[in-house]
Amino acid sequence: MDTTALSNLLAYSTQLACIVLVATLLPPLLRLDAPGVRYGYWRAVAALCLVLPWLQGRHLPAVSAGTVSVTAGASFARVAAARPATSTPSIDWLTVALVILAAGIALRLIWIGAGLVQLRALRSAGAPAPPSEVIDELQRVIGTRAEIRYVPGLGQPVTFGAIRPVVLLPETLLDQPLDVQRAVLGHELFHVQRRDWAWILLEELGCAVLWFNPAVWWLISRVQLAREEVVDELAVLLTGHRRTYVEALLAFADRTPLAPAPAFARRRHLFRRVMLISREVAMSSRRVVASCAVMALVVGFGSWYAVSAFPLVGGPQQTLQKTPGPLEQKAVPITPENPVPRRVVAAPAEYPAEAAAQDATGSVTLLVTVDQQGQVAETRVTAFRVRTSALQMDFSGVRPEDLDRRVGTFAPEQLATARPVLDAFIKSAVTAVEQWRYDAPYQGPISFPITISLAPKLSGGAGGAGSQGATGRVSFTADGAVRVGGNIRQPTKIKDVRPVYPPIAQTARVSGVVIVEARIEGDGRVSQARVLRSIPLLDQAALDAVTQWEFQPTLMNGVPVPVIMTLTVNFTLN
């Protein structure tokens, strides 16, 4: 979970609070006393809250002056917020919040699990109910076949189990009048007949996941209270004695209920339940329909307002930003006195599964801006290259402002093939580079280009910006390849691509020889390359050129084999 997900969780919680507040005000205003209607109403509100994240869109986050976006190519690139140009805080509050959330969920689940274990223990401790005409009659009339057991020391009647329902009754119930026993047992058997146990478990799981939101607790309590009111009404109709049923509620109201099973009587719900039982509740069908329409309209409007006032934020905007970010605009020029700093922390770029499906290779060139502390504060995609068996897209020498136009020259079916691959390449490169760290520059911030190359079995990038300085080597796969030398002769280059001298290197008067190690496949193409001797401002140009070279296949016993060889790329200032 990242900061976006955490902020969305906070926004969603606020939306729920607004909706539950509006929903709570309506039943008293409309005098909605019919238990069945109230139960349906609260369940509908709970269902709305559950599906609310999928009923609303996502707002794109605004980019403020202190936040810079990582740019990417046209319609297939993603943009990710860059890290602010500040030192790493001593406390990771995001991690702290996630730990607290996870701990709360775990504790609540443990509490539910402990309650289930206790219910099983009570079931074992109880004795089966002796044969009784009252029990047989109630089971037959209600249409249930539940196991009934009397448990010594049990405070309240308990019903649990969906497939094999069990009703646990306090042993002291046998001392009550027969009418009270009939009312209590009828109440519990109606829970069995309605399969309320499954709904109760789902409600408890919802409370466990959103334990930090009081609105969720209040909403679930309203659902459970309305359910008990419905069962009260059914039990009164079954027994025909309102006063006897009230006496049954009063007999167990002060006893502690067992969670997560439904409580037969709770002290805080007792007044309302007794009031509803003591009087006839009649609502005409016209009034029910009108009340439901008003409630749907008001709750719907409240939900729309809550979503508008506290919107969920979507993923980063997928557009190409052609202009430098605020920190890049303040970057100090690279000079011999202010060189590119050495990379001290590296993270490999993972070869994405979307590319593996098409056996694609490619590279992404990023303009990286490092702040005064050596952190990667901004990254901006300036070029990219993708090559598959059916398509080759090479935008290595295209200006960022021309990328949209160049991408538009490809056929729609080609774009449909390249889109997931290119998007995955850019995401992998950006994710890796955002984790890199450099020595503090002599004068910062400082901007420089790097290139991340991606190929099958290659989970790393080679490029400029001192990418070799942190580890000395970049992940490179030599499996199945032979090294040039001895009896293995150097293959002949049949396609040469001259490197493009980076303007930033020309301005800084940087020249020299970049030594590259390359893997040449059996078809003569360069599939992987890494820098052995680095000149940071020239590495990207050398890799861009080398990965486009082609050679005559190397044969062993008449069979083409991949080879590893060392190449040099010379940069000379005129």
Phi, psi and omega in degrees: 000130179256186182295327178297314179296321180293319178293325176295323177296320178294317179296318179297319178297321178293320176301315179298319180299318179295316182294316181294325178297313179297317182295328181289328182284336188287312183304316177295322180295323182267002181053052181272095185252349180293119185302318181297320180291318179297318180297315177297322180296311182291326176293323177294320177297318179297319178295321177299316180296326181291318184266001184304318180300332181269352180266353184239156177278187179239131177274139177285137181292141177283145179260112183271179183295334181265004181236131184245144181261143170278127185262162180208174189283121166038233191276353182249009185258155175250157178240129181238142181293134179275162180288142178293155184277065178225165179288157182294128181293154182287334180240126177272093185293331177297315178296319178300315180297319180294321178296318179296316179299313181295321179295319178298317179296315181298316180296318179295319178294322176297319178299317178295316179299319178297322178296321179294320178297320180295321178297318179295322178295319179294324178298319179291328182283339183280162179251141179300144179295136178293157178306133184212135177294327179296314180296314181298319180295314181296317179299319181290316182292317183280335178087043181234162175221065184265151173279130183242127182225146176258129186241123177290140178081358180286133184279318184226155173299145183224136175233130178208164180099133179259315182276314178239081185294144180231135175248117178258125182244142176298140179297334180290346178297332180296340179275350181278161177301157184299324179295322178293318178300319181295319181294316181294313181296320178299319178302313183291322180291331175293326173299319178295314183297327181272356182056045182289338183300319181296318179295323181295319178297318178297319179295320179293323177295321176298319176295327180292318182290320181250045185297335185278354185255108180300331180297325179292318178299316179296317181297314180296323178295324177293320178297314183291323177296316179297324178296317179295325178294323177295315180293323175303314181298318180294319181293322178295318177296327180288313184277327181077010183230101181292317183296319179298321181292322177297320178299323178294320177296316181295332183291334185240005186295328184270359179275147181284125179283164177257130177265150003267018180291152179292139180276135177296321180209133174242140182301320183287343178259353191297316184301312183294318182295320178294321179297317180292324180289326187286342181227155178287131177251112182234125175231125179294156180299325179295319179292322178298314181296316180295318179296317179296321179295316179297316181296319179297319180294313183292315179295322177297316178295319178297322178294317178298318180294319180296319179294322180289321183284328181230070185288153171280145183261131180277182178292171181302148184293135183264073178223165180265117176267117187268346185257149178296154177282173182302318182287323178297325179295337180263005185298141178276137181300150176276127180222168175303330177280338180232072186281174175294129183289163179280137178281130183247341177228129182233150173227131183287150174271121183284137175286117190285153179295328179299324179283324180298328180296334180247009182051047186269152172234163179175186178208156178230127178257126182241140170265110186262134175246120181255133182277184186293339180270356180091010178269148175284107185265330180217145171223142182220124180287125181245342180198159177202159181214134179226134178224124174236181180293338184248353187205145174224123177240119182231106179245037183290327183253020183262137176291144182306324182288347180259001184295317180303314182294319182291321178297324181293348179281349180275151180292152181303321181293329176290319178296323179297328178282320186279334187305305182296327181291311182295319179299319179292321177300312182295318179298317180296316181295314182296317180299320180291312186294327179298342180265355181287154175225147182235163167299148178300127179294157179299320177216119184236174000289164183223140182241141179202156181270150171222160178233130176254119178263137181230132180206163178305136180067012178246111181244059179190174179230149175238137180182193183282202180063034178064035184295341178273348188289335186281315186242346182085337181216155176246144181308127187213132184259123178245012182302127176078000182255150176253151182267138179294136181141154182067239180280348179268111185276152179293128180291156181272131179283128181249347175224122182243133176239120181288138179290149177269121182289116183298131178304325181293328177286324177296318180296323180277000179060045180260131178215174178140194184245127174260126180259127186237138171257130187231149172256122181251121183284176182296339178270003177091359180272149175275117183260331181219149178207145176217154182271127175265319176238117192257137162237100195314315184285349183249349185301314183299317180294321179295315180294320178301319181288311185298320182291353176256355178288153176226147185230161171292137181300143175271128184252137170232117185057036177080005182246130178295137180227151175286147181228158175248128179216160180260134182236154177237142177234119186259131177242120182233131178280134177283000000 
